[in-house]
Amino acid sequence: MWTFVIVNVVIVEALFLSAGSGKNGVLTVAKFFGLHAALLILFQLLLVARLPWLDRRIGMDRLTVWHRWVGFTLLWTVLTHATLVVLGYATLDDASMGKTFVALSGVPASLLGMLAAAVIVVIGAISTRPLRRRLRYEVWHGLHLLLYVALGLAFVHQLQETTTFTSSAFAEAYWWLLWLFAFGALLTGRLVVPLWRNAYHRFRVAAVVPESDNVVSVYVTGRHLDKLPARAGQFCIWRFPGHNNWWLANPFSLSAAPGALGLRLTAKAVGTTSAGLRNVPVGSRAFVEGPYGAFTSLHRSRPGALLIAGGVGITPVRAMLEEQATGDVVVLYRVRSEADAVLLNEVRHLVSLRGGRLHLLTGRTGEAGTPPPFAPAGLHRLVPDITERDVYVCGPPAMTSAVLSGLRDLRVPARQVHAEKFGLA
């Protein structure tokens, strides 16, 4: 993937150099930033396309982090490009930047670029942490979708600014192929594959089973599920048409190893969608997008494994225990009390079948007499050979951070540490 990125950067640099300079030095630099802004937009499309090849190997968490950083890089690149364009023409015409900005807004190609830049600036502003925390997810997500409008405006803007786009036959073919590839990947990953899979498998709710007062399991069946490319540890985006609005969806992990008999999700009631799962009618249709995630045995590098879960984060761990894999396994399950341990009996049974060890870690962090369970000393005491194992971590953000910090202090090689928050790019 990085080879792909570097090769395209080199091509863009070569096209910039071969296309000649602009009307002055400032406009030449502006063109440089404009070309790289286009390349960043195309890279963003690939990051959010949910391509199975990238997702299985990199994971949605890392793709989401990259998406965020590329997004803010794009924001500053676009602002730099726009500022230099106005400054360059102001210098060329010996006019003020204000008059030049108004004049450029009357040119269709420039106006499209301004509108695209304005949308990107607005989305960048609401994506900063202080504003993002004040907005409901549905509002933020709806506004975020305006980026597709910005992409369309930027594409037409690039078509009309032909100095580099059509500087040669190779340049024109290159840009068209790159845009078609990026948009094709987006449409394939976000629309074509989900629609085809749901039409082919015809997912339906087979059973709804309360696990406790605030936890429920939903069993989903369908046709040819043995051909669904799902692995234990992955998650899907679940929608139940007729029960909730189509835009109300959540990423829930598979809480059992997928197979021909069906899929299972287990969720805790923490929001509108998850709280209403126990009311989903049996026999109703389910729309399943995915599976996603790199939290699988595909990345195992050592014979032994340590699986660390907190709360409902036990669901992908439980699924992985069911999967046939070599090597011994140790499970650390962190909960406030045994009553809060979701699927505990199933986990105990699966660990016993594999001849592994289960440590149920109860209590509140910070309570008197309760040592931090995931401090380096605690982890080493529970699992003395921890540096020789692959470590999988799934739980609340604070717990995950504490575990990862402890693993770093113990010098567990990074390639053996696998953690996923099951976020979405």
C-alpha positions in Angstrom: 0.0 0.0 0.0 2.8 2.4 0.9 4.5 1.6 -2.4 1.2 2.6 -4.2 1.1 5.9 -2.3 4.8 6.7 -2.9 4.6 5.8 -6.6 1.6 8.2 -7.1 3.3 11.0 -5.2 6.4 10.6 -7.5 4.1 10.7 -10.6 2.4 13.9 -9.3 5.7 15.5 -8.7 6.9 14.6 -12.2 3.7 16.0 -13.7 4.1 19.2 -11.8 7.7 19.6 -13.1 6.8 18.7 -16.7 3.8 21.0 -16.9 5.8 24.1 -16.6 5.6 27.1 -14.2 2.6 29.2 -13.5 2.1 32.9 -14.4 4.3 33.8 -11.4 6.2 32.1 -8.7 3.4 32.3 -6.2 0.9 30.7 -8.6 3.4 28.0 -9.4 3.6 27.1 -5.7 -0.2 27.3 -5.5 -0.4 24.7 -8.3 2.0 22.4 -6.4 -0.3 22.5 -3.3 -3.4 22.0 -5.5 -2.1 18.9 -7.1 -1.2 17.4 -3.8 -4.7 18.3 -2.4 -6.2 16.3 -5.2 -4.0 13.4 -4.3 -5.0 13.6 -0.7 -8.7 13.6 -1.6 -8.2 10.4 -3.7 -6.3 8.8 -0.8 -9.2 9.7 1.6 -11.6 8.0 -0.7 -9.6 4.8 -0.5 -9.3 5.0 3.3 -13.1 5.2 3.7 -14.0 2.7 1.0 -13.9 -0.2 3.5 -12.0 -2.3 1.1 -11.7 -5.9 2.5 -8.1 -6.3 1.5 -7.0 -3.2 3.5 -9.4 -3.8 6.4 -8.3 -7.4 7.1 -4.7 -6.5 7.1 -4.6 -3.0 8.7 -7.8 -2.8 10.7 -10.6 -0.2 10.9 -9.0 1.5 13.9 -5.7 2.3 12.1 -7.6 3.3 8.9 -9.7 5.7 11.0 -6.7 7.3 12.5 -5.1 7.7 9.1 -8.4 9.1 7.8 -8.4 11.8 10.5 -4.8 12.8 10.0 -5.1 12.9 6.2 -8.3 14.9 6.6 -6.6 17.6 8.6 -3.6 17.6 6.2 -6.0 18.0 3.4 -7.6 21.0 5.2 -4.3 22.9 5.6 -3.2 22.0 2.0 -6.5 23.3 0.6 -6.2 26.5 2.7 -2.6 27.0 1.6 -3.6 26.4 -2.1 -6.5 28.9 -1.9 -4.5 31.6 -0.2 -1.6 31.3 -2.6 -4.0 31.5 -5.6 -5.5 34.7 -4.4 -2.1 36.1 -3.4 -0.6 35.1 -6.8 -3.3 36.8 -8.8 -3.3 39.9 -6.5 0.4 40.2 -7.2 -0.1 39.7 -10.9 -2.8 42.3 -11.2 -1.3 44.7 -8.6 -4.6 44.6 -6.7 -5.7 43.9 -3.1 -6.4 40.3 -2.0 -10.0 41.3 -1.2 -10.7 42.6 -4.7 -8.9 39.6 -6.2 -11.0 37.2 -4.2 -14.2 38.8 -5.4 -13.0 38.8 -9.0 -12.0 35.1 -8.8 -15.4 34.2 -7.3 -16.9 35.3 -10.6 -14.9 32.7 -12.5 -16.9 29.4 -12.5 -13.8 27.2 -12.1 -12.5 29.3 -9.2 -15.9 29.5 -7.6 -16.3 25.7 -7.6 -12.9 25.4 -5.9 -13.9 28.1 -3.3 -17.1 26.2 -2.5 -15.2 22.9 -2.1 -12.7 24.6 0.2 -15.5 26.2 2.2 -17.1 22.8 2.8 -13.8 21.2 3.8 -13.1 24.0 6.3 -16.6 23.6 7.9 -16.1 19.8 8.2 -12.6 20.3 9.6 -13.9 22.8 12.2 -16.6 20.5 13.5 -14.2 17.6 13.5 -11.9 19.2 16.1 -12.3 17.6 19.4 -14.0 20.5 21.3 -16.8 20.9 18.7 -17.1 17.2 18.0 -17.9 16.4 21.6 -20.7 19.0 21.6 -22.5 17.5 18.6 -24.7 14.5 18.5 -23.2 11.7 16.4 -26.1 11.8 14.0 -25.7 15.5 13.4 -21.9 15.3 13.0 -22.2 12.3 10.6 -24.8 14.0 8.5 -22.6 17.1 8.1 -19.6 14.9 7.5 -21.4 13.5 4.4 -21.2 16.9 2.8 -17.6 16.0 2.1 -18.9 14.0 -0.9 -20.3 17.3 -2.2 -16.9 18.9 -1.8 -15.3 16.0 -3.6 -17.6 16.5 -6.6 -16.9 20.3 -6.7 -13.2 19.7 -6.4 -13.3 17.2 -9.3 -15.1 19.6 -11.6 -12.8 22.4 -10.5 -9.8 20.2 -11.4 -11.3 19.4 -14.8 -11.7 23.1 -15.6 -8.3 24.1 -14.4 -6.6 22.3 -17.2 -3.0 23.4 -16.9 -1.8 20.2 -15.4 -4.8 17.9 -15.8 -4.4 18.0 -19.6 -0.7 19.0 -19.9 0.0 15.7 -21.8 -1.8 12.6 -22.9 -0.2 10.7 -20.1 -1.3 13.3 -17.5 -4.9 13.2 -18.7 -5.0 9.4 -18.7 -3.3 9.2 -15.3 -5.7 11.6 -13.5 -8.8 10.0 -15.1 -7.6 6.5 -14.1 -6.8 7.6 -10.6 -10.2 9.3 -10.0 -12.1 6.3 -11.6 -10.1 3.9 -9.4 -10.8 5.9 -6.2 -14.5 6.4 -6.9 -14.9 2.8 -8.1 -13.3 1.5 -4.9 -15.7 3.7 -2.8 -18.8 2.6 -4.7 -17.7 -1.0 -4.6 -16.8 -1.1 -0.9 -19.7 1.0 0.5 -22.5 0.2 -1.9 -22.0 -2.7 -4.3 -20.6 -5.3 -2.0 -23.0 -4.7 0.9 -26.1 -4.8 -1.4 -24.9 -7.9 -3.2 -24.1 -9.8 0.0 -27.5 -9.0 1.5 -29.3 -10.0 -1.6 -27.3 -13.2 -1.8 -27.4 -14.2 1.9 -30.9 -12.9 2.8 -30.1 -12.4 6.5 -33.0 -12.8 8.9 -33.3 -12.7 12.7 -33.6 -16.3 14.0 -33.7 -15.6 17.7 -33.4 -12.9 20.3 -32.0 -14.1 23.7 -31.6 -11.9 26.8 -28.3 -12.6 28.5 -28.9 -10.3 31.5 -31.0 -7.3 32.4 -29.1 -5.0 30.0 -27.4 -7.5 27.5 -29.0 -9.3 24.6 -27.9 -11.7 21.9 -29.4 -11.6 18.4 -29.0 -14.7 16.2 -29.0 -14.1 12.5 -29.3 -16.8 9.8 -29.4 -16.7 6.0 -28.4 -18.6 2.9 -25.0 -19.8 2.0 -23.4 -18.4 5.2 -20.4 -20.7 4.7 -19.4 -18.5 1.8 -19.5 -15.3 3.9 -15.8 -14.2 4.4 -16.1 -13.7 8.1 -13.6 -14.6 10.8 -13.9 -14.8 14.6 -13.0 -11.4 16.2 -14.5 -9.3 13.4 -17.5 -7.0 13.6 -20.4 -6.1 11.3 -22.6 -3.0 11.0 -26.1 -4.1 11.8 -29.4 -2.6 10.7 -32.9 -4.1 11.3 -35.3 -2.5 8.8 -38.7 -1.9 10.2 -37.4 -1.8 13.8 -35.2 1.3 13.6 -34.6 4.0 11.0 -32.1 3.0 8.3 -29.5 5.5 9.5 -29.5 4.0 13.0 -26.8 1.3 12.9 -24.1 0.1 15.2 -20.9 -1.9 14.8 -21.3 -5.0 16.9 -18.8 -7.8 17.2 -19.5 -11.3 16.3 -19.9 -13.0 19.7 -19.6 -16.5 18.2 -17.4 -17.9 15.5 -19.2 -17.4 12.2 -20.3 -20.5 10.3 -23.0 -22.1 8.1 -25.5 -22.1 10.9 -25.5 -18.4 11.4 -24.1 -15.3 13.0 -24.5 -13.9 16.5 -24.1 -10.5 18.0 -24.2 -9.7 21.7 -24.7 -6.1 22.8 -25.1 -4.1 26.0 -27.9 -1.5 26.1 -25.9 1.8 26.0 -27.8 3.7 23.3 -31.1 3.9 21.4 -30.2 1.2 18.9 -28.6 -1.3 21.2 -31.2 -0.8 23.9 -34.0 -1.8 21.5 -32.4 -5.0 20.2 -34.4 -7.2 22.6 -37.5 -5.9 20.7 -36.4 -7.0 17.2 -39.1 -9.3 15.8 -37.9 -12.9 15.1 -38.1 -13.6 11.4 -37.6 -10.0 10.4 -35.0 -9.0 7.8 -31.5 -7.9 8.9 -29.1 -5.8 6.8 -25.6 -6.7 7.6 -22.6 -4.8 6.3 -19.2 -6.3 6.7 -17.5 -8.2 8.2 -14.7 -5.7 9.1 -11.7 -5.6 11.4 -8.2 -7.0 11.7 -8.8 -8.4 15.3 -8.4 -12.0 14.1 -6.0 -14.9 14.2 -4.8 -13.9 10.8 -2.2 -11.8 12.5 -1.0 -14.5 15.0 2.8 -14.7 15.1 3.4 -16.8 18.2 2.1 -20.2 19.4 0.5 -18.9 22.6 -2.1 -16.2 22.9 -3.2 -13.9 25.7 -6.8 -12.5 25.3 -7.7 -9.5 27.4 -11.2 -8.2 27.6 -13.2 -5.7 29.5 -16.9 -5.7 29.9 -18.8 -6.4 26.7 -15.4 -6.4 25.0 -15.5 -10.1 25.7 -17.7 -10.8 22.6 -14.9 -10.9 20.0 -12.7 -12.8 22.5 -15.4 -15.4 23.0 -15.7 -15.9 19.3 -11.9 -16.3 18.9 -12.0 -19.0 21.7 -14.4 -21.0 19.5 -12.2 -20.8 16.5 -9.8 -23.8 16.0 -6.3 -22.5 16.6 -3.0 -24.0 17.9 -1.2 -23.0 21.0 -2.3 -22.5 24.6 -4.4 -19.6 25.6 -4.9 -17.3 28.6 -7.9 -15.1 29.1 -8.0 -12.0 31.4 -11.6 -10.8 31.8 -12.0 -7.5 33.6 -15.4 -6.6 35.1 -16.7 -4.8 38.2 -18.3 -7.9 39.6 -19.0 -11.5 38.5 -22.6 -10.5 37.9 -21.4 -8.1 35.1 -19.4 -10.8 33.3 -21.3 -11.2 30.0 -21.2 -14.8 28.5 -19.0 -15.9 31.5 -20.2 -19.6 31.4 -19.6 -19.8 27.7 -16.1 -18.4 28.1 -15.3 -20.8 30.9 -16.5 -23.7 28.9 -14.4 -22.8 25.8 -11.3 -22.1 27.8 -11.7 -25.4 29.5 -12.0 -27.2 26.2 -8.8 -25.7 25.0 -7.0 -26.5 28.2 -6.4 -22.7 28.9 -6.6 -20.5 31.9 -9.2 -17.9 32.7 -8.6 -15.1 35.2 -11.7 -13.1 36.2 -10.5 -9.7 37.4 -13.2 -8.0 39.5 -13.4 -4.8 41.5 -13.1 -1.1 40.7 -9.8 0.4 39.7 -8.5 2.6 42.4 -10.4 0.9 45.3 -8.4 0.5 48.5 -6.6 -2.8 48.5 -7.2 -3.4 44.8 -3.9 -3.1 42.8 -4.1 -1.9 39.2 -4.8 -5.2 37.3 -3.0 -4.1 34.1 0.1 -2.6 35.6 3.3 -4.3 34.3 3.8 -6.2 37.6 0.2 -7.4 37.5 0.4 -8.6 33.9 3.7 -10.4 34.5 2.4 -12.1 37.6 -0.7 -13.4 35.8 1.2 -14.3 32.6 4.9 -14.8 33.2 5.6 -15.6 29.6 3.6 -12.7 28.2 6.5 -11.5 25.9 6.3 -14.9 24.1 2.6 -14.5 23.3 0.3 -12.7 20.9 -1.8 -10.3 23.0 -5.3 -9.3 21.9 -7.0 -6.5 23.8 -10.6 -5.4 23.6 -12.4 -3.2 26.1 -13.3 0.4 27.1 -10.8 3.0 26.0 -9.3 3.7 29.4 -8.7 -0.1 30.0 -7.2 -0.6 26.6 -4.9 2.4 27.1 -3.8 0.9 30.5 -3.1 -2.5 29.0 -1.2 -1.1 26.0 0.9 1.0 28.4 1.7 -2.1 30.5 2.6 -4.1 27.5 5.0 -1.4 26.3 6.7 -1.3 29.8 7.1 -5.1 29.6 8.6 -4.7 26.1 6.1 -7.0 24.4 7.0 -6.6 20.7 4.5 -4.3 18.9 3.9 -6.9 16.2 2.5 -9.3 18.8 0.0 -6.7 20.2 -3.5 -6.5 18.6 -6.0 -4.0 19.8 -9.1 -2.7 18.1 -11.8 -0.2 19.2 -14.1 -1.2 16.4 -14.4 2.4 15.1 -15.5 3.3 11.6 -13.7 5.2 8.9 
